[in-house]
Amino acid sequence: YRFLGDQVDGGAVWNNRNSGVMLHSQSPESNDFGQYFPISIEIQLLGGLGEGKRTTGNLCTPGTAVEINDEINYTHCINSNSKTYHGDQWVSAEVIVYGEEQIIHIIENDTVLKYEKPQIGGGFSQPQLGDKDWTLNGIESKDNWLFKEGEFLNSGYIALQAESHAIDFKNIKLLNLCGCMDIEAKNFKSHFIKKDNSKCIY
């Protein structure tokens, strides 16, 4: 990805050189009208502001939470340990998703963040506000999500963000890590890490 030019007029300050990729996202059809963000795990992509440190490949959790070091973490945005990338340069971002078990963020071939057990819950972005937190973010179906509190996320949509600053994405590639692991099968792949031998072809 790369950020381009200046932020559009009227964009929020925190949206400057700010975008992201939403994983395990709810479907477009299930988003409420006026909902700010889909319930998802966000890989936050940030560009440097010309000076100072501003990490990228961070984690934000709209309507979700994760576990870090075996403890559930309700912090809405968790910084990675990446470098800061100023200017309009291309930056390589990769995410390895092991279903509901673990997610790993990689920026320019460096592992910058790891966490486990993505799940629904923890409010939407400000847990201290309770139910009101969901309403303020335009989520009319909040009762549905509150009922699912603690439910692990192991699948969903992938969504590219648009947050008032122009951004380019290229070379978007997906690699399925689940498949036939029978070495005798025609469609065996050595990179599979989760077995689904119902897909084997002989």
C-alpha positions in Angstrom: 0.0 0.0 0.0 1.0 3.6 -0.3 -0.6 6.9 0.8 -1.0 9.7 -1.8 -1.0 13.4 -1.5 -3.0 15.3 1.2 -6.1 14.3 3.1 -9.4 15.5 1.7 -10.9 18.6 3.3 -13.1 17.9 6.3 -11.5 14.6 7.3 -10.9 14.0 11.0 -7.3 14.6 12.2 -6.9 11.0 13.2 -7.7 9.9 9.7 -4.7 11.6 8.2 -2.6 9.0 6.4 -4.8 6.3 8.0 -6.3 3.3 6.4 -6.5 -0.4 7.0 -7.7 -3.9 6.2 -10.6 -5.5 8.1 -10.4 -9.3 8.7 -13.0 -11.7 10.0 -15.4 -8.9 9.1 -19.2 -9.1 9.1 -20.8 -9.1 5.7 -21.7 -5.8 3.9 -25.4 -6.8 4.1 -25.3 -7.1 7.9 -23.9 -3.6 8.4 -26.5 -1.2 9.8 -27.2 1.9 7.9 -24.9 4.6 9.4 -22.6 2.1 11.1 -19.1 3.5 11.3 -17.1 0.3 10.9 -17.9 -3.4 10.5 -17.4 -5.6 13.4 -14.0 -7.0 12.6 -10.3 -7.2 13.3 -8.6 -4.2 11.8 -5.0 -4.2 10.6 -4.4 -0.5 10.9 -2.1 1.0 8.2 -0.6 4.4 9.1 1.8 6.6 7.2 4.3 8.8 8.9 3.5 12.5 9.3 7.0 13.8 8.3 8.5 13.6 11.7 8.2 11.6 14.9 7.3 7.9 15.3 4.0 6.5 14.0 3.9 2.7 13.7 1.9 0.8 11.1 0.5 -2.7 11.1 -1.3 -1.9 14.3 -4.4 -3.6 15.6 -7.8 -1.9 16.1 -10.8 -3.8 17.4 -14.2 -2.4 16.4 -16.7 -4.5 18.4 -14.0 -7.1 19.1 -11.2 -8.1 21.5 -8.1 -10.3 21.4 -5.9 -12.2 23.8 -2.3 -11.2 24.3 0.0 -13.2 26.7 -3.0 -15.3 27.7 -5.0 -12.3 28.9 -8.0 -10.7 27.1 -7.1 -7.2 26.0 -10.0 -4.7 25.4 -7.7 -1.9 24.3 -9.3 -0.5 21.1 -6.0 0.1 19.2 -2.7 -1.7 20.0 0.5 -0.4 18.4 2.9 -2.7 16.7 6.7 -2.4 16.9 7.1 -1.5 13.3 9.2 1.3 11.8 7.7 4.6 10.7 7.2 5.0 6.9 7.1 8.7 5.9 6.3 9.9 2.4 4.3 8.2 -0.4 6.5 5.0 -0.6 5.1 1.6 -1.1 5.0 -0.5 2.1 4.6 -4.3 2.1 2.0 -5.7 4.6 1.3 -9.3 5.2 -1.1 -11.0 7.7 -1.0 -14.7 8.7 -4.4 -15.8 10.0 -4.7 -19.1 11.8 -8.5 -18.9 12.1 -9.5 -18.1 15.7 -6.2 -19.3 17.1 -3.6 -16.6 16.2 -3.0 -13.7 13.9 0.4 -12.3 13.0 1.2 -8.9 11.4 4.2 -8.6 9.1 5.5 -5.3 7.7 8.4 -5.2 5.2 9.2 -8.9 6.2 9.4 -8.0 9.9 6.9 -9.6 12.4 5.5 -6.6 14.3 2.6 -7.9 16.2 1.0 -11.2 17.4 -2.2 -12.0 19.3 -4.6 -14.8 19.8 -8.3 -15.7 20.0 -10.0 -12.8 18.2 -13.6 -12.6 19.5 -16.7 -10.4 19.6 -17.0 -8.1 22.6 -15.4 -5.4 24.7 -17.8 -2.7 23.5 -17.3 -1.1 20.1 -14.4 1.3 20.6 -14.9 2.7 24.2 -15.9 -0.2 26.5 -16.2 2.2 29.5 -19.3 3.6 27.8 -21.2 0.3 28.0 -24.2 -0.1 25.7 -24.0 3.5 24.7 -20.7 2.8 22.9 -22.5 0.8 20.3 -25.3 3.3 19.7 -22.8 6.2 19.3 -21.2 4.2 16.4 -24.5 3.8 14.5 -25.1 0.1 15.4 -28.8 -0.4 15.7 -28.4 -4.2 16.0 -26.3 -3.9 19.1 -28.4 -6.4 21.0 -27.4 -9.1 18.5 -23.7 -8.4 19.1 -24.0 -8.1 22.8 -25.6 -11.6 22.8 -22.6 -12.9 21.0 -20.1 -11.5 23.5 -17.1 -13.8 23.7 -17.8 -15.7 20.5 -14.6 -16.4 18.7 -14.1 -15.2 15.1 -12.7 -17.8 12.8 -13.9 -16.6 9.4 -15.5 -13.6 7.6 -15.1 -11.0 4.9 -11.9 -9.1 4.1 -12.5 -5.3 3.6 -10.2 -2.5 2.5 -10.8 0.8 4.3 -11.3 4.3 3.0 -10.8 6.9 5.7 -10.6 10.3 3.9 -6.9 9.9 2.7 -6.1 8.6 -0.7 -4.4 5.2 -0.7 -3.3 2.7 -3.3 -3.3 -1.1 -2.8 -1.6 -3.5 -5.2 -0.5 -7.1 -5.4 -3.3 -8.2 -3.1 -2.9 -12.0 -2.8 -4.6 -14.7 -0.7 -3.1 -18.0 0.2 -5.4 -20.7 1.7 -3.7 -22.6 4.5 -6.4 -25.2 4.8 -6.7 -28.1 2.4 -5.8 -31.6 1.5 -2.7 -32.8 3.4 -2.6 -36.4 2.0 0.7 -36.5 0.2 -0.7 -39.1 -2.2 -3.4 -36.7 -3.4 -3.1 -34.8 -6.7 -3.9 -31.5 -4.9 -1.6 -31.9 -1.9 0.2 -28.6 -1.1 3.1 -28.5 1.3 2.1 -25.1 2.7 -1.2 -26.4 4.2 -1.2 -26.3 8.0 -4.8 -27.3 8.6 -6.2 -30.6 7.3 -9.3 -30.9 5.3 -8.9 -34.2 3.4 -12.5 -34.0 2.2 -11.0 -31.8 -0.5 -8.5 -34.4 -1.7 -8.4 -35.4 -5.3 -6.9 -38.8 -6.3 
